[in-house]
Amino acid sequence: MASAGVAGVGLAARPVVPKRTCSQRPLGQAPQPPGWANRLAASLFCVLFPADCRLCGEPLLNVSRLPACSECLEGISPIRGKVCSICGERVLSSYAEADDDGLIRCPVCRRIERPFAQAVAYGSYDDALRELVHLLKYNGVRTAATVLGRMLAQAISTLEPAFTQNPVLLVPVPLYKGKRHQRGFNQAELIARYTLKTLRHAPLELRTDILLRTRDTHSQIGLTSHQRRENLRGAFAVARAEEVTGREILLVDDVYTTGTTVTECARVLRRAGAAQVWVATVARTLKLASKYAEMAPQETEESALASAAGS
């Protein structure tokens, strides 16, 4: 497994490659030259049943279970540059130097103790990655979970050196039973299952029966940080505390937006006796670097704390 393309590792910018004719193959797999019969069959199928890439809208010329072209998938890159060693937020240059313990901390994590040890993500929640997540989450295209699972696996690989137990409990953020029934699946759980197929030898044990969502919640969109916390307060519970006590837990979800959901889940798990909690998501909303880029360092810290404290 390649570890170069993982959240938290600074990489040189990828050169822009002109758009080519759309095709499809799994993420990270080299193209294989098909035989003439396969090429003819694929071309005939695409003429009779034309389809477009659901990410860029270009015609798909190869048969695929995932309606996305390889160019779009290959264009989804890991987070680049310096990020906070605790929450994974991109940090400005004034905070990019490591502290005495070797960790880089964003303004919020300098002031607030998180209930999780570290949160990592594969990519930024925008453009093609956001559309790919939506393809699974809102359009029910379950084949997207295979690609998202490989991305999550790369993010998790950065956390493996910190694991001291075998196995570490892999716990997806749960959906409320009504929403899960309506959607037909929990996207976090589905991605986690495909992640385990990639990380076959990792010390992870998938557990979907430990953390429960006890009530439905409103959408977090447009809520203040205080409203987000109140919206999720009491929404999660641990089914059997004795199975959590003293255990290391890797909490996984599709997207880290404000961090309110994973923070509440991690807090509930720690209160139930978990020894340590890590967080891994496919995507993360990177907000501080763009929102506060023009502010002075002191102003940046005050504004960041005001908007993200407790999130």
Order of alpha helices (4+ residues) and beta strands (2+ residues): alpha-alpha-alpha-beta-alpha-alpha-beta-alpha-alpha-beta-beta-alpha-beta-beta-alpha-beta-alpha-alpha
